[in-house]
């Protein structure tokens, strides 16, 4: 029985594809990830292609993308020359790998551009003050966010889980702050 034969697995895989497309990830790539995540055994690209009804070239490209994010890896099965693939099953590891890759691809280049713009605008007295102020403010904000992320990602997983479970209650540890009710 294929995973796609179970209605709940099929619903998850289709929804994961839709969710991925909302986040700017190709729908097929997200469905490949969902199938591998749900699978209890490594799958070949051919099996993925057959199960999801995707072109083999589409599956190959999707697997490369997912490997680039570090959330799918190639494994070898003794006696089988074909490559098999498995998804990261640890949700924290999956999340941290996705966030790290998105930061590298999206936030870091943006910070570089903002730094260059802020430097140029600081020296350009002919630039409108509000332009200089808004670019500088955006650069500072993105820089703070990046530094915060770099610090938080170094925390041990149990600490991250505890912080997440605390939610807004974490504010009680900041002087002068109250936790939201």
ROSE-4610 file (N, C-alpha, C; in Angstrom, 1 decimal, always signed):
// ROSE-4610
residu = [X/X/X/X/X/X/X/X/X/X/X/X/X/X/X/X/X/X/X/X/X/X/X/X/X/X/X/X/X/X/X/X/X/X/X/X/X/X/X/X/X/X/X/X/X/X/X/X/X/X/X/X/X/X/X/X/X/X/X/X/X/X/X/X/X/X/X/X/X/X/X/X/X/X/X/X/X/X/X/X/X/X/X/X/X/X/X/X/X/X/X/X/X/X/X/X/X/X/X/X/X/X/X/X/X/X/X/X/X/X/X/X/X/X/X/X/X/X/X/X/X/X/X/X/X/X/X/X/X/X/X/X/X/X/X/X/X/X/X/X/X/X/X/X/X/X/X/X/X/X/X/X/X/X/X/X/X/X/X/X/X/X/X/X/X/X/X/X/X/X/X/X/X/X/X/X/X/X/X/X/X/X/X/X/X/X/X/X/X/X/X/X/X/X/X/X/X/X/X/X/X/X/X/X/X/X/X/X/X/X/X/X/X/X/X/X/X/X/X/X/X/X/X/X/X/X/X/X/X/X/X/X/X/X/X/X/X/X/X/X/X/X/X/X/X/X/X/X/X/X/X/X/X/X/X/X/X/X/X/X/X/X/X/X/X/X/X/X/X/X/X/X/X/X/X/X/X/X/X/X/X/X/X/X/X/X/X/X/X/X/X/X/X/X/X/X/X/X/X/X/X/X/X/X/X/X/X/X/X/X/X/X/X/X/X/X/X/X/X/X/X/X/X/X/X/X/X/X/X/X/X/X/X/X/X/X/X/X/X/X/X/X/X/X/X/X/X/X/X/X/X/X/X/X/X/X/X/X/X/X/X/X/X/X/X/X/X/X/X/X/X/X/X/X/X/X/X/X/X/X/X/X/X/X/X/X/X/X/X/X/X/X/X/X/X/X/X/X/X/X/X/X/X/X/X/X/X/X/X/X/X/X/X/X/X/X/X/X/X/X/X/X/X/X/X/X/X/X/X/X/X/X/X/X/X/X/X/X/X/X/X/X/X/X/X/X/X/X/X/X/X/X/X/X/X/X/X/X/X/X/X/X/X/X/X/X/X/X/X/X/X/X/X/X/X/X/X/X/X/X/X/X/X/X/X/X/X/X/X/X/X/X/X/X/X/X/X/X/X/X/X/X/X/X/X/X/X/X/X/X/X/X/X/X/X/X/X/X/X/X/X/X/X/X/X/X/X/X/X/X/X/X/X/X/X/X/X/X/X/X/X/X/X]
num = [1/1/1/2/2/2/3/3/3/4/4/4/5/5/5/6/6/6/7/7/7/8/8/8/9/9/9/10/10/10/11/11/11/12/12/12/13/13/13/14/14/14/15/15/15/16/16/16/17/17/17/18/18/18/19/19/19/20/20/20/21/21/21/22/22/22/23/23/23/24/24/24/25/25/25/26/26/26/27/27/27/28/28/28/29/29/29/30/30/30/31/31/31/32/32/32/33/33/33/34/34/34/35/35/35/36/36/36/37/37/37/38/38/38/39/39/39/40/40/40/41/41/41/42/42/42/43/43/43/44/44/44/45/45/45/46/46/46/47/47/47/48/48/48/49/49/49/50/50/50/51/51/51/52/52/52/53/53/53/54/54/54/55/55/55/56/56/56/57/57/57/58/58/58/59/59/59/60/60/60/61/61/61/62/62/62/63/63/63/64/64/64/65/65/65/66/66/66/67/67/67/68/68/68/69/69/69/70/70/70/71/71/71/72/72/72/73/73/73/74/74/74/75/75/75/76/76/76/77/77/77/78/78/78/79/79/79/80/80/80/81/81/81/82/82/82/83/83/83/84/84/84/85/85/85/86/86/86/87/87/87/88/88/88/89/89/89/90/90/90/91/91/91/92/92/92/93/93/93/94/94/94/95/95/95/96/96/96/97/97/97/98/98/98/99/99/99/100/100/100/101/101/101/102/102/102/103/103/103/104/104/104/105/105/105/106/106/106/107/107/107/108/108/108/109/109/109/110/110/110/111/111/111/112/112/112/113/113/113/114/114/114/115/115/115/116/116/116/117/117/117/118/118/118/119/119/119/120/120/120/121/121/121/122/122/122/123/123/123/124/124/124/125/125/125/126/126/126/127/127/127/128/128/128/129/129/129/130/130/130/131/131/131/132/132/132/133/133/133/134/134/134/135/135/135/136/136/136/137/137/137/138/138/138/139/139/139/140/140/140/141/141/141/142/142/142/143/143/143/144/144/144/145/145/145/146/146/146/147/147/147/148/148/148/149/149/149/150/150/150/151/151/151/152/152/152/153/153/153/154/154/154/155/155/155/156/156/156/157/157/157/158/158/158/159/159/159/160/160/160/161/161/161/162/162/162/163/163/163/164/164/164/165/165/165/166/166/166/167/167/167/168/168/168/169/169/169/170/170/170/171/171/171/172/172/172/173/173/173/174/174/174/175/175/175/176/176/176/177/177/177/178/178/178/179/179/179/180/180/180/181/181/181]
x = [+0.9/+0.0/+0.9/+0.6/+1.4/+0.9/+1.8/+1.3/+0.2/+0.2/-0.8/-2.2/-2.2/-3.5/-4.2/-3.5/-4.1/-4.6/-5.9/-6.4/-5.7/-5.3/-4.7/-3.3/-2.6/-1.2/-1.3/-2.3/-2.5/-2.8/-3.7/-4.1/-2.9/-2.0/-0.8/+0.1/+0.4/+1.3/+0.8/-0.5/-1.1/-1.0/-1.4/-1.4/+0.1/+1.0/+2.4/+2.9/+2.4/+2.8/+2.2/+0.9/+0.3/+0.9/+1.2/+1.9/+3.3/+4.0/+5.3/+5.2/+4.2/+4.1/+3.7/+3.1/+2.8/+4.1/+5.1/+6.3/+7.4/+7.0/+7.9/+8.7/+8.3/+8.9/+8.1/+8.7/+7.9/+7.0/+5.8/+4.8/+5.4/+5.9/+6.5/+7.6/+8.4/+9.5/+9.0/+7.9/+7.3/+6.6/+6.0/+5.3/+6.4/+7.5/+8.6/+9.0/+9.2/+9.6/+8.6/+7.4/+6.3/+6.3/+6.4/+6.4/+7.6/+8.7/+9.9/+9.8/+9.2/+9.1/+8.1/+7.1/+6.1/+6.6/+7.5/+7.9/+8.7/+8.4/+9.2/+10.4/+10.6/+11.8/+12.3/+13.6/+14.2/+13.5/+13.4/+12.7/+13.6/+13.5/+14.3/+13.5/+14.3/+13.7/+12.5/+12.7/+11.7/+10.4/+10.6/+9.4/+8.7/+9.5/+8.9/+8.1/+8.7/+8.1/+6.8/+6.8/+5.6/+4.5/+4.9/+4.0/+3.3/+4.0/+3.5/+3.0/+3.3/+2.9/+3.6/+4.9/+5.8/+6.8/+7.2/+8.2/+9.5/+10.2/+11.5/+12.5/+12.5/+13.4/+13.0/+11.7/+11.2/+11.6/+11.5/+11.9/+13.4/+14.2/+15.6/+16.0/+15.3/+15.6/+15.1/+14.0/+13.4/+14.3/+14.8/+15.7/+17.0/+17.5/+18.7/+18.4/+17.3/+16.9/+16.8/+16.1/+16.0/+17.3/+18.2/+19.5/+20.3/+20.1/+20.7/+20.3/+19.1/+18.6/+19.0/+19.5/+20.0/+18.9/+17.7/+16.6/+16.2/+17.0/+16.9/+18.3/+18.5/+19.9/+19.8/+20.8/+20.9/+21.5/+20.9/+21.4/+21.6/+22.4/+22.6/+22.1/+21.4/+20.9/+21.8/+22.3/+23.1/+22.5/+23.2/+22.7/+21.9/+21.7/+20.9/+21.8/+22.0/+22.9/+22.2/+20.9/+20.2/+20.4/+20.3/+20.3/+18.9/+18.9/+17.6/+17.7/+16.5/+16.5/+15.6/+16.1/+15.3/+15.3/+14.2/+14.0/+14.5/+14.9/+15.3/+14.0/+14.0/+12.8/+12.7/+13.9/+13.9/+13.4/+12.2/+11.6/+12.4/+13.1/+13.9/+15.1/+15.7/+16.8/+16.4/+15.2/+14.6/+14.4/+13.8/+13.5/+14.8/+15.8/+17.0/+17.7/+17.7/+18.4/+17.7/+16.3/+15.6/+15.8/+15.8/+16.0/+17.4/+18.4/+19.8/+19.9/+19.4/+19.5/+18.8/+17.5/+16.8/+17.5/+18.1/+18.9/+20.1/+20.8/+21.9/+21.5/+20.4/+19.9/+19.2/+18.5/+17.7/+18.1/+18.4/+18.7/+20.1/+21.1/+22.5/+22.7/+22.2/+22.4/+21.7/+20.5/+19.8/+20.6/+21.2/+22.0/+23.2/+23.8/+24.9/+24.5/+23.4/+22.8/+22.5/+21.8/+21.4/+22.6/+23.7/+24.9/+25.5/+25.6/+26.2/+25.3/+24.0/+23.1/+23.2/+23.3/+23.4/+24.7/+25.8/+27.1/+27.0/+26.5/+26.4/+25.5/+24.4/+23.5/+24.0/+24.8/+25.4/+26.3/+27.0/+27.9/+27.2/+26.0/+25.3/+24.3/+24.8/+23.9/+22.8/+22.9/+21.8/+20.6/+20.8/+19.7/+18.7/+17.4/+16.4/+16.6/+16.4/+16.6/+15.8/+14.6/+13.7/+14.2/+14.8/+15.4/+16.6/+17.4/+18.6/+18.1/+17.2/+16.7/+16.0/+15.2/+14.5/+15.4/+16.4/+17.3/+18.2/+18.7/+19.5/+18.7/+17.5/+16.7/+16.4/+16.2/+16.0/+17.3/+18.4/+19.7/+19.9/+19.7/+19.8/+18.9/+17.7/+16.7/+17.1/+17.4/+17.8/+19.1/+20.0/+21.3/+21.0/+20.1/+19.7/+19.1/+18.2/+17.5/+18.5/+19.5/+20.5/+21.4/+21.8/+22.6/+21.8/+20.5/+19.7/+19.6/+19.3/+19.2/+20.5/+21.7/+23.0/+23.2/+22.7/+22.8/+21.9/+20.6/+19.6/+20.0/+20.5/+20.7/+21.8/+22.6/+23.7/+23.2/+21.9/+21.4/+21.1/+21.3/+21.0/+19.5/+19.2/+17.8/+16.9/+17.2/+16.3/+16.0/+16.9/+16.7/+15.7/+15.9/+15.0/+13.6/+13.5/+12.1/+11.5/+12.3/+11.8/+11.3/+12.1/+11.8/+10.5/+10.3/+9.1/+7.9/+8.0/+6.9/+6.6/+7.6/+7.3/+6.4/+6.7/+5.9/+6.0/+4.9/+5.0/+5.4/+5.3/+5.7/+7.2/+8.0/+9.4/+9.6/+8.6/+8.7/+8.9/+8.4/+8.5/+10.0/+10.9/+12.3/+13.0/+12.3/+12.9/+12.4/+13.3/+12.9/+11.9/+10.8/+9.9/+8.8/+8.9/+8.0/+7.0/+5.8/+4.9/+4.6/+4.3/+3.9/+2.5/+2.1/+0.8/-0.1/-1.3/-2.2/-2.8]
y = [-1.2/+0.0/+1.2/+2.1/+3.4/+4.4/+5.3/+6.3/+7.1/+7.3/+8.1/+7.4/+6.1/+5.4/+5.7/+6.2/+6.6/+8.1/+8.3/+9.7/+10.8/+10.4/+11.4/+11.7/+10.7/+10.9/+11.8/+11.5/+12.2/+13.7/+13.9/+15.2/+16.0/+15.4/+16.0/+16.4/+15.5/+15.7/+16.9/+16.8/+17.9/+19.3/+19.2/+20.5/+21.0/+20.1/+20.6/+21.2/+20.7/+21.3/+22.7/+22.9/+24.2/+25.2/+24.7/+25.5/+26.0/+25.0/+25.4/+26.5/+26.4/+27.4/+28.7/+28.8/+30.0/+30.6/+29.8/+30.3/+30.5/+30.4/+30.6/+29.3/+28.2/+26.9/+26.2/+25.7/+25.0/+23.9/+23.8/+22.9/+21.4/+21.1/+19.7/+19.4/+20.4/+20.2/+19.9/+20.7/+20.5/+19.2/+18.7/+17.4/+16.3/+16.4/+15.4/+15.4/+16.5/+16.6/+15.9/+16.2/+15.6/+14.1/+13.6/+12.1/+11.5/+12.1/+11.5/+11.6/+12.7/+12.8/+11.7/+11.5/+10.5/+9.0/+8.8/+7.5/+6.8/+5.6/+4.9/+4.1/+4.3/+3.7/+4.7/+4.5/+5.4/+5.1/+6.1/+6.0/+6.4/+5.7/+6.1/+7.3/+8.0/+9.0/+8.5/+7.3/+6.7/+6.4/+5.9/+5.7/+7.0/+8.0/+9.3/+9.8/+9.7/+10.1/+9.4/+8.1/+7.2/+7.6/+7.7/+7.9/+9.3/+10.3/+11.7/+12.0/+11.2/+11.5/+12.7/+12.8/+13.9/+13.4/+14.3/+13.9/+13.6/+12.6/+12.2/+13.4/+14.3/+15.4/+16.4/+16.5/+17.4/+16.9/+15.6/+14.9/+15.1/+14.9/+15.1/+16.5/+17.5/+18.9/+19.2/+18.6/+18.8/+18.2/+17.0/+16.4/+17.2/+17.7/+18.6/+19.8/+20.4/+21.6/+21.2/+20.1/+19.6/+19.2/+18.7/+18.3/+19.6/+20.7/+22.0/+22.6/+22.3/+22.8/+21.9/+20.8/+19.9/+19.1/+19.1/+18.4/+17.0/+16.7/+15.4/+15.0/+13.7/+13.2/+11.9/+11.7/+10.4/+9.3/+8.1/+7.0/+5.8/+4.9/+3.7/+2.5/+1.7/+0.4/-0.7/-1.6/-2.6/-3.5/-3.8/-4.6/-3.9/-2.6/-1.8/-0.6/-0.5/+0.5/+1.9/+1.9/+3.2/+4.0/+5.3/+6.2/+6.2/+6.2/+6.3/+7.6/+8.1/+9.4/+9.3/+10.0/+10.1/+11.6/+11.9/+13.2/+13.3/+14.4/+14.7/+14.5/+13.6/+13.4/+14.2/+14.7/+15.5/+16.9/+17.3/+18.6/+19.8/+19.8/+20.9/+21.1/+19.9/+19.9/+20.4/+20.0/+20.4/+21.9/+22.4/+23.8/+24.6/+24.3/+25.0/+25.0/+23.9/+23.9/+24.8/+24.7/+25.6/+27.0/+27.4/+28.8/+29.3/+28.4/+28.8/+29.0/+28.2/+28.3/+29.5/+29.8/+30.9/+32.2/+32.2/+33.4/+33.6/+32.5/+32.6/+33.1/+32.7/+33.0/+34.4/+34.8/+35.9/+37.1/+36.8/+37.9/+38.4/+37.5/+37.9/+38.8/+38.5/+39.4/+40.7/+40.7/+41.9/+42.8/+42.2/+43.0/+43.6/+42.9/+43.5/+44.7/+44.6/+45.7/+46.9/+46.6/+47.7/+48.4/+47.6/+48.2/+49.1/+48.7/+49.5/+50.8/+50.6/+51.8/+52.8/+52.2/+53.1/+53.9/+53.2/+53.9/+55.0/+54.7/+55.7/+56.9/+56.5/+57.6/+58.5/+57.9/+58.6/+59.7/+59.4/+60.4/+61.3/+61.0/+61.8/+62.7/+64.0/+65.0/+65.5/+65.1/+65.5/+64.6/+63.4/+62.4/+62.9/+62.7/+63.1/+62.5/+63.2/+62.8/+61.5/+61.5/+60.4/+59.1/+59.2/+58.1/+57.5/+58.4/+58.0/+57.3/+58.0/+57.4/+56.1/+55.9/+54.6/+53.5/+53.7/+52.7/+52.3/+53.3/+53.1/+52.3/+52.7/+52.0/+50.5/+50.3/+48.9/+48.1/+48.7/+48.1/+47.7/+48.6/+48.3/+47.2/+47.3/+46.3/+44.9/+44.8/+43.5/+43.0/+43.9/+43.5/+43.0/+43.6/+43.1/+41.8/+41.6/+40.3/+39.2/+39.5/+38.6/+38.2/+39.2/+38.9/+38.1/+38.4/+37.7/+36.2/+36.0/+34.7/+33.9/+34.5/+33.9/+33.5/+34.3/+33.9/+32.8/+32.9/+31.9/+30.5/+30.5/+29.2/+28.4/+29.1/+28.4/+27.8/+28.1/+27.6/+26.1/+25.3/+23.9/+23.6/+22.6/+22.3/+22.3/+21.7/+21.7/+23.1/+24.0/+25.4/+26.1/+25.8/+26.3/+25.8/+24.6/+24.0/+24.7/+24.8/+25.5/+26.9/+27.7/+29.0/+29.1/+28.1/+28.1/+27.8/+26.9/+26.6/+27.7/+28.5/+29.7/+30.7/+30.8/+31.8/+33.2/+33.9/+35.3/+35.4/+34.3/+34.3/+34.7/+34.6/+34.9/+36.4/+37.2/+38.6/+38.9/+38.0/+38.2/+38.2/+37.7/+37.7/+39.0/+39.9/+41.2/+42.3/+43.0/+44.0/+45.0/+45.3/+46.2/+45.7/+44.4/+43.8/+42.9/+42.7/+41.7/+40.7/+39.5/+38.5/+38.8/+38.5/+38.7/+37.6/+37.9/+36.9/+36.0]
z = [+0.0/+0.0/+0.0/-0.9/-1.0/+0.0/+0.5/+1.4/+0.8/-0.5/-1.2/-1.2/-0.8/-0.7/+0.6/+1.6/+2.8/+2.7/+3.0/+2.7/+3.6/+4.8/+5.7/+5.2/+4.7/+4.2/+2.9/+2.1/+0.9/+1.2/+2.1/+2.5/+3.0/+3.9/+4.4/+3.3/+2.4/+1.3/+0.4/+0.1/-0.8/-0.1/+1.2/+2.0/+2.1/+2.4/+2.5/+1.3/+0.1/-1.2/-1.3/-0.9/-0.9/+0.1/+1.3/+2.3/+1.7/+1.2/+0.6/-0.4/-1.3/-2.3/-1.8/-0.6/+0.1/+0.6/+0.9/+1.4/+0.4/-0.9/-2.0/-2.4/-1.9/-2.3/-3.3/-4.4/-5.4/-4.8/-5.2/-4.7/-4.8/-5.9/-6.1/-5.1/-4.9/-3.9/-2.5/-2.2/-0.8/-0.7/-1.8/-1.8/-1.7/-2.4/-2.3/-0.8/-0.2/+1.2/+2.1/+1.9/+2.7/+2.6/+1.3/+1.1/+1.8/+1.7/+2.3/+3.9/+4.4/+5.8/+6.4/+5.6/+6.1/+5.9/+5.0/+4.6/+5.7/+6.0/+7.0/+6.5/+5.2/+4.5/+3.4/+3.1/+2.1/+0.7/-0.1/-1.4/-2.5/-3.6/-4.8/-5.5/-6.4/-7.1/-8.0/-8.5/-9.4/-8.5/-7.3/-6.5/-6.1/-5.9/-5.6/-6.8/-8.0/-9.2/-9.4/-9.3/-9.5/-8.4/-7.2/-6.1/-6.3/-6.6/-6.7/-8.1/-9.1/-10.4/-11.0/-10.6/-11.1/-12.1/-13.0/-14.0/-13.2/-13.7/-13.1/-13.0/-14.0/-13.9/-12.8/-12.6/-11.6/-10.2/-10.1/-8.8/-8.6/-9.6/-9.5/-9.0/-9.6/-9.3/-7.8/-7.5/-6.1/-5.1/-5.4/-4.4/-4.2/-5.3/-5.1/-4.3/-4.5/-3.7/-2.2/-1.9/-0.5/+0.1/-0.7/-0.2/+0.1/-0.7/-0.5/+0.8/+1.2/+2.5/+3.7/+3.4/+4.4/+5.1/+4.5/+5.1/+4.5/+3.4/+2.7/+2.4/+2.6/+2.3/+1.5/+0.8/+0.0/+0.9/+0.7/+1.5/+0.5/+0.8/+0.0/+0.7/-0.1/+0.4/-0.1/+0.8/+0.4/-0.7/-1.7/-2.8/-3.8/-3.7/-4.6/-5.1/-6.4/-6.9/-7.0/-6.9/-7.0/-5.7/-5.9/-4.7/-4.1/-2.8/-2.0/-1.2/-0.8/-0.1/+1.1/+2.2/+3.4/+3.9/+4.5/+5.1/+6.5/+6.9/+8.4/+9.1/+10.1/+10.9/+12.2/+12.6/+13.8/+13.4/+14.0/+13.6/+13.9/+15.1/+15.4/+14.4/+14.1/+13.2/+11.8/+11.4/+10.1/+10.2/+11.2/+11.3/+11.3/+12.1/+12.2/+10.8/+10.1/+8.8/+7.8/+7.8/+6.9/+7.2/+8.4/+8.8/+8.5/+8.8/+8.4/+6.9/+6.1/+4.7/+4.2/+4.7/+4.3/+4.7/+5.9/+6.3/+5.3/+5.0/+4.1/+2.7/+2.2/+0.9/+0.8/+1.9/+1.8/+2.7/+4.0/+4.9/+4.7/+4.6/+4.5/+3.3/+2.1/+1.0/+1.1/+1.8/+2.0/+3.0/+4.0/+4.9/+4.2/+3.3/+2.5/+1.7/+1.1/+0.3/+1.2/+2.3/+3.2/+3.8/+4.1/+4.7/+3.6/+2.4/+1.3/+1.1/+1.1/+0.9/+2.1/+3.3/+4.5/+4.5/+4.1/+4.0/+3.0/+1.8/+0.8/+1.2/+1.8/+2.2/+3.3/+4.2/+5.3/+4.7/+3.6/+3.0/+1.9/+1.6/+0.5/+1.2/+1.4/+2.0/+1.1/-0.2/-1.1/-1.0/-0.4/-0.3/+0.7/+0.5/+1.4/+2.8/+3.8/+5.2/+5.5/+5.1/+5.4/+4.7/+3.5/+2.8/+3.6/+4.1/+4.9/+6.2/+6.8/+8.1/+7.9/+6.9/+6.8/+6.4/+5.5/+5.1/+6.3/+7.0/+8.2/+9.2/+9.5/+10.4/+10.0/+8.7/+8.2/+8.4/+8.1/+8.2/+9.7/+10.6/+12.0/+12.5/+12.0/+12.4/+11.9/+10.6/+10.1/+10.7/+11.0/+11.7/+13.1/+13.8/+15.2/+15.1/+14.1/+13.9/+13.6/+12.7/+12.3/+13.5/+14.3/+15.5/+16.5/+16.7/+17.6/+17.2/+15.9/+15.4/+15.6/+15.3/+15.5/+17.0/+17.9/+19.3/+19.7/+19.3/+19.6/+19.0/+17.8/+17.2/+17.9/+18.7/+19.5/+20.8/+21.2/+22.4/+22.2/+23.3/+23.2/+22.9/+22.2/+21.8/+22.9/+24.1/+25.2/+25.7/+25.6/+26.0/+25.0/+23.7/+22.7/+22.9/+23.2/+23.4/+24.7/+25.7/+26.9/+26.6/+25.8/+25.5/+24.7/+23.7/+22.9/+23.8/+24.8/+25.6/+26.6/+26.9/+27.8/+27.0/+25.7/+25.0/+25.5/+25.7/+26.1/+27.6/+28.3/+29.7/+29.9/+28.8/+28.9/+29.3/+29.0/+29.3/+30.8/+31.6/+33.0/+33.5/+32.7/+33.0/+32.6/+31.9/+31.5/+32.4/+33.1/+34.0/+33.4/+34.2/+33.7/+32.8/+32.4/+31.5/+32.2/+31.6/+32.1/+31.0/+31.4/+30.4/+30.0/+28.8/+28.3/+28.9/+29.2/+29.8/+28.8]
